[in-house]
C-alpha cells in the first residue's frame, strides 16, 4: 500500500474513515500474515500523518 495513496485518500477527500478489509485479509491467509499486513497499514498511516 502506498503511503501517498493512504494520505491522499483520507486527507484530500475529507473522509474520516475507510475500509481496509480486502487489503489486509484474503481467503486462505494465515493469522500471522493478516497480522503483519495490519501492522504495515498502521505503520504507513502513522508515517503519513507525521
N, C-alpha and C positions, 0 to 999 in steps of 0.2 A: 504494500500500500504506500503510495506516495505521500509524503508529508505535505507537499503543496496542495494536493487534492483534498486532503483532510482539512487543512486550514481554509482553503477556498470554500469548500462545501459547508463549513459551519459558520464562517465569519461573513463572507460576501453575501450569502443568501439571507442572512439574518435568522437562520434556523437555530433552534435551541435544543435540538436532538437529531439523531439519525440512527438508522438501523445498520447493524453490523453482522447479523446472524450468518448470512451466506459467506461473508468474508472470513469468518472465524471457524465455522463448523460445516463440514461436508459429510455426507453419509460414509461410514466406514472408517472415519478418523479415530485415532486413539485419544483418550482423555489427555494424555501428555501433549500430543500435537495441538489439540484445541487450546490447552492452557498456554502453550508457547505463543500461538497466534494471538490470543487475547492479551498476553503480556506485551507483545510487539505493538498492538494497537494502542494500548495505554501509553507506552513509551513514545510512540510517534505523536500522539496527542499532546503529551506533556512537552515535547520538544517544539511542537508547532505553536504553542501558546506562550512560550518564554518571551 
